[in-house]
Amino acid sequence: IEVSPEDQFKTAFTTPWATFAYSRMPFGLTNAGTTFQRAMDLAFKVMMGK
């Protein structure tokens, strides 16, 4: 799941070598499960009869 370019700075972290920011959601984050479920619900909406 992609992180919006305007929100990537929120995922930034610094190491001794460089500063990095995620362009895709790392699934170790707290709400990743909720976001993944929302994406799957949207993807399979037609099959679920909603």
C-alpha positions as CSV (number, residue, x, y, z in Angstrom):
1,I,0.0,0.0,0.0
2,E,1.6,3.2,-1.1
3,V,2.1,6.2,1.2
4,S,1.0,9.5,-0.3
5,P,4.0,11.6,-1.3
6,E,2.8,14.5,0.9
7,D,2.7,12.1,3.9
8,Q,6.0,10.3,3.4
9,F,7.9,12.7,5.7
10,K,5.7,11.4,8.6
11,T,7.4,8.0,8.2
12,A,10.9,9.3,8.1
13,F,13.7,7.9,10.3
14,T,17.4,8.7,10.7
15,T,20.3,6.2,10.8
16,P,24.0,7.0,11.2
17,W,24.2,6.7,7.4
18,A,21.2,8.6,6.1
19,T,17.6,9.7,6.6
20,F,14.9,7.5,5.0
21,A,11.2,7.7,4.5
22,Y,8.8,4.9,3.4
23,S,7.1,5.1,0.0
24,R,5.1,2.0,0.8
25,M,3.5,1.2,4.2
26,P,5.6,-1.1,6.4
27,F,3.3,-3.7,7.9
28,G,4.9,-3.4,11.3
29,L,3.0,-0.2,11.9
30,T,0.2,-0.2,14.4
31,N,-2.7,0.5,12.0
32,A,-1.3,-1.5,9.1
33,G,-3.8,-4.3,9.8
34,T,-6.7,-1.9,9.6
35,T,-5.5,-0.3,6.5
36,F,-4.8,-3.6,4.8
37,Q,-8.3,-4.8,5.8
38,R,-9.9,-1.6,4.3
39,A,-7.9,-2.2,1.1
40,M,-9.1,-5.8,0.9
41,D,-12.7,-4.9,1.6
42,L,-12.5,-2.3,-1.2
43,A,-10.9,-4.7,-3.6
44,F,-13.4,-7.5,-3.0
45,K,-16.5,-5.3,-2.5
46,V,-18.2,-6.7,-5.6
47,M,-17.7,-10.4,-4.5
48,M,-18.9,-9.7,-0.9
49,G,-22.2,-8.4,-2.1
50,K,-21.9,-5.0,-0.5
